[in-house]
Amino acid sequence: MSVKIRLKKFGTKKRPYYRIVVMDSRSPRDGKALDEVGLYHPIEQQGEQVRLDEEKIRNWISKGVQPTVTVKQILNKHKIYFDGK
């Protein structure tokens, strides 16, 4: 099973918010998640956009779970994950 850390979309048209979740890469975007590790509100003010559970994220990454490109950018901004690129 290929597991990824990715975004799960909620909200309405033009008012999206996302949960950062760990789920099987083959499941649909809004399918059942294995674990919820954070929230991302792109419309909020800069300081209130992201809430992350660093301990859970580091635990999943240590197990070999890879974040998607978008989640990787969010994690790099908060110095949780560094790809080296």
Protein Blocks (a to p, Z undefined) as FASTA:
>chain_A
ZZddddddeddehiacdddddddfkbcfklccfbdcbdcdfkbcfklmpccdfklmmmmm
mnopacdfklmmmmmmnomacghZZ
